[in-house]
């Protein structure tokens, strides 16, 4: 990090002891005062942290600029998405060179009676307007003069005349809902503040449905706004009062039902609302009383309504059943759930979607996400046909459903792998034909120059941990290499294969990029997740350390040149491994890190805290959970250890992981470390959980992180 690291002394964080007492345990917290976001002293301290981080990393600025320019040069900046048909329109987005945000557009579709032709997207050129093209929303114009811009949802009315959209201009994910007349371009007077993600119009276009968060930032109400009325009179369609449950909704494929979903990571509830009847109230579909984690998709079979349920009822990795509407009136124990997809120990069913003729099933097999297709004819009966899976020529890839319209003869698939830029396919349901609609272009890129392979590390308890090893084709483990190890391992989220332009800047400089698929994620099914949550959470951390040791033992990694990277819950992972094995890493980058987990979850009034009990346990009610969390929560376990270089990257307005967590952690690390490596915090003062908004700002953020990693690995030309 060169002589610049001593150009400015690290900020001195005053100690203001406060005592947190639970279950007879008193913990003295010297830095809790940093939580007061509006305090001038806190603001000044955060500015000092930014100044220190800037001084320490000043020699990385040319490298950051080089990485940013490489990302920019490889990106085809003037581009567009493949048009997707919804009712009588083709919808698509454009991006333009020099512009931060997407432009949302549409063009009228034609109906000739030839389904294949009518559902084949029109040929549209990047940067070239076409006759009849309408701009629905230009993100660049919306963002003008604002410190931040993000969309939280868009919806077009059934007749195509109205647009509802929600935007965030602070980064705190509290959105303002607006309505636009698409014929005139004029905004309607209706404006609703502090809405959450998700928007849906009623079939007649007179109402728009949205969600509202409570004081702890938990979505707890679904409301209906009647156009032209005072938002203060908006009707609450459903309210969820359990602080441990998350509320949301989806629109049925035929756009006649609003599916209300309430749940956590262990069980859920679904109700259905008839959108054709303004007086309708939600009707119970599957109650939370049964403690089933599930999702539901309405279908019509032989003119009768039914629900396809993906669920874990006696099925750890989920199965798919058919519940006919006439069964809903029966007691749960008497309902007939006809099997569509049986439970399998080696395949996790993630969910379904439906067209008028087929069921689309998302599954996870051999760690990766795939799509299977099943005709609705005979569904749930002996005449049901077997599911068909589109085949691809790579071992490690991600294939997911991008769009399935009810009346369409085809479905839209997204495909990518670690070295295959995103592709868009249309899959014809009748005969299984795959039509490539787009291969994302990347400048100055040849996939033959890179390799992605799978290896398996062995944990201390004998568990095999999958690793994805990415590198230049000419790099092997015959001699040790600089390595960046990435991990997440929470919420059953899987780190799936996917192409990323920024990562190439690391690989081209000889870095081996390794993804450790540790327990707590979902790569190997539900049990993989269960073995890394609550009272087994430490497996996530020890798996990462064991994965790192595997890289050393197999010759991939130079012992003096390993950097660890993770964000959010992966930032918790970074904090934990820093305490467990600081000697293994030359540096650690923790993005928006959840490093003061116990303090946050002990306060149910903080954003999302009560919802987190199903992931980590409830330390308020359960002393065993409290003791277990305290034994690994990074902030409480900072000790007199030789910590490596550490960068904590955060945002002032992040609602998911408050800035105070990394601020406290960094102060404690500096106080305790026995090493001399600098510990910095970079805070985005106008950003949210994802950092600053806009694609160029996102590239700059990634360039900052990667330059820090390269400098730590001894690959900065400007280094000392």
Secondary structure as UniProt FT lines:
FT   HELIX           3..6
FT   STRAND          18..22
FT   TURN            23..24
FT   STRAND          25..29
FT   HELIX           32..35
FT   TURN            37..38
FT   HELIX           40..56
FT   HELIX           58..60
FT   HELIX           61..74
FT   STRAND          79..80
FT   STRAND          84..86
FT   TURN            87..88
FT   STRAND          89..95
FT   TURN            97..98
FT   STRAND          103..108
FT   HELIX           115..118
FT   TURN            126..127
FT   TURN            131..132
FT   STRAND          134..138
FT   HELIX           139..143
FT   TURN            144..145
FT   STRAND          150..156
FT   TURN            158..159
FT   STRAND          162..168
FT   STRAND          175..181
FT   TURN            182..184
FT   STRAND          187..201
FT   TURN            203..204
FT   STRAND          207..213
FT   TURN            215..216
FT   STRAND          219..226
FT   TURN            227..228
FT   HELIX           231..233
FT   STRAND          235..239
FT   TURN            243..244
FT   STRAND          246..251
FT   TURN            253..254
FT   STRAND          257..263
FT   STRAND          268..274
FT   TURN            275..276
FT   TURN            278..279
FT   STRAND          283..286
FT   HELIX           288..290
FT   STRAND          294..301
FT   TURN            302..303
FT   STRAND          304..311
FT   TURN            313..314
FT   TURN            316..317
FT   STRAND          319..324
FT   HELIX           325..327
FT   TURN            328..329
FT   HELIX           332..334
FT   STRAND          338..341
FT   STRAND          347..354
FT   STRAND          358..365
FT   TURN            366..367
FT   STRAND          368..375
FT   TURN            377..380
FT   TURN            382..383
FT   STRAND          388..389
FT   STRAND          398..403
FT   TURN            406..407
FT   STRAND          410..417
FT   TURN            418..419
FT   STRAND          420..428
FT   TURN            429..431
FT   STRAND          434..439
FT   TURN            443..444
FT   HELIX           447..449
FT   STRAND          450..458
FT   TURN            460..461
FT   STRAND          464..472
FT   TURN            473..474
FT   TURN            477..478
FT   STRAND          481..487
FT   TURN            491..492
FT   HELIX           501..507
FT   TURN            508..510
FT   STRAND          512..516
FT   TURN            519..520
FT   TURN            523..524
FT   HELIX           526..530
FT   TURN            531..532
FT   HELIX           534..536
FT   HELIX           538..553
FT   TURN            554..555
FT   STRAND          557..567
FT   HELIX           569..580
FT   HELIX           582..584
FT   STRAND          587..591
FT   HELIX           597..601
FT   TURN            604..605
FT   TURN            607..609
FT   HELIX           610..612
FT   HELIX           613..616
FT   TURN            619..621
FT   HELIX           623..632
FT   HELIX           635..637
FT   STRAND          645..651
FT   TURN            652..653
FT   HELIX           659..672
FT   STRAND          679..684
FT   TURN            685..686
FT   TURN            689..690
FT   HELIX           695..712
FT   TURN            713..714
FT   TURN            717..718
//
